[in-house]
Amino acid sequence: MKIRPAQISDEVAVTDIFLDVLREGETFALPRDSTRKDAREFWFAEGNHVYVCEDEDKICGSYYIRANQDGGGAHVANAGYIVDESARGKGIGRAMAEHSLGESKTRGFRAMQFNFVISTNEAAVKLWRDLGFEAVGTLPEAFQHPTRGFVDALVMFRKL
């Protein structure tokens, strides 16, 4: 498994994975029917530092880091992560999470914050807690899950 900065040639594979995740509708508060253009523009937005995870020369996941806020909040990182369905459960999410913490610190961020962790995404909540994040707030019924109805979203934070 290798994690590296994304290249232009990675955009199609990353966008395909992201679109699949969006279609599932369980982890991102974005339209499930997002277009390819919308998905690419979101993931590769200006200010995002995008990385990919390769396993056997195939992109199996990606993450981005960016400033959570501008100005006085720009020292806190924010991030998003996606793993191809066929590669889930193999430690790729954890590897990217650990990598992103190091990259965030290298880029001068002092903390990382996730603004909207879906409470039913148990694997992500467990991973973030394992890596030292705390839930600093709960947004009651803030996310409409496609099968579970309205569920809570967590704000999670960790100093770097």
N, C-alpha and C positions, 0 to 999 in steps of 0.2 A: 504494500500500500504506500502510495506517495502523495503528498499534499504539496501543491505548488500554486503560484499565482496563475490565474486564468489568462488565456490568450484569446485573441479574436476567433481563432479556429475552434475554440471550445463552446462558443455561444449556442450553436444548434443543440448540442448534447445537453448542456445545462438548461436551456429553455425547454427542451422536451421533458426533462425530469421535473422542472418547476411546474409545467402545465399539468402533468400527471398528479402532482401533489395538490395543486389548486382544484382539480376536478374532484379529488377525494373530499375536499371541503372541510377537513377536520383540524387544520393547524394554522392557516393563514386567514386573516380577516380581509380577504380580497375576493372579488367575484369569481365564482366557480367557472363561469363562461368567459374568462379573460381571453383575449386574443393572443396569438404568438407575439405580436408587436408589443402589446401591453406587458406581457410577462417579461420579455427581454428588456424593455425599458425600465421596469421596476428593478429587476435583479442587477442589471448593469448600469444603474443610474449614476449620474455624475456624483462623485464623492464616495461611492462604494468601492471598497477594495475587495475584489472577488478572487476566491481561491477555488480550486477543484481538487477532488480526491480521485486518484486513479488506482485501480486494482487490475492487474494483468492488462495494462494499457487501455483500459476502458474507464471512462468517467462514470463514477458510481455515486458521486455526491458533490456538493458545492456549498460554500458559505460566503457571506460578505460581512465586512465590518465597516462601520461608518460612525460618525459622531451622532450621538443620540439627539442632541440639540445644537443650535448655533450659539455663537457668542459665549456667554458665561457658562453654558452647559456643554461646550464642545470638548471638554476633557473626559467626558463619559462616553464610552463606546456603546453601540447597539449592534446587533447582528441578526442574521437570518440563516437558517440551515435547511438543506434538503438532501435526502438520500433516496436513490432509486429504489423502487419497491423490491426489486430482485436482490438488493444488497443489504436490506435491513436485517438487524439482529447479528451483524458481524463486527460490531465495534467501530464502524465508520463514523457514526455520529459522535461518539466519544472522542475519537482521534481528531476529528475536525474541531470539536469544542475545545479540547486541550490546546490544539494548534492556534485557534483563534485567540485564546487568552494570552499566549505568548506574543502573537503578532500585535495584539492591541497594546500590550505593554511596550513593545518595541516602537510602536507608532506614537507613543507619548500619552496614551490614555491612562487615566488613574483609576478607572472603575468601568464596569460593564453593567448595563441595565437592559432588561427585556421588558417592554411595555405591555405585552399582551400574550402571555403564555396560557394556552387553553388548558383549563384544569383537567379535562378528560384525556389530555395527551400525557398519560402517566409515565411513559418512558422519558419524555423530555423533562417533566417535573422532577423525576428521580435523578436524572443525570445532572440537572442544575444544582439540586441539593447536594449531591455527591461531590460536586466541584466547588462547593462553598457558597452558593447563592442562597439568599434568603428571600422568602416571599414577604415583601414590605407592604403589600396591599392586595386586596381582592376586589375585583369589579364584578358585583353580583349580576349573573345572567347577562353578561355583556356580549356573549358570542352565541349565535344560533348554529348549533351543530346539526348536520344533516340527518342524524338518526336519534340523537339524544335530546333534541330541543334546546332550550336556552340553558347554557352552562356558564359557570364563572370563568373569568380570566384573571390571571395573576400578574402582578408587577414584581419582577425578581431583580435583585441587585447584589453586586459583589465588588468590593475594592480589589484592585489588581496589585 
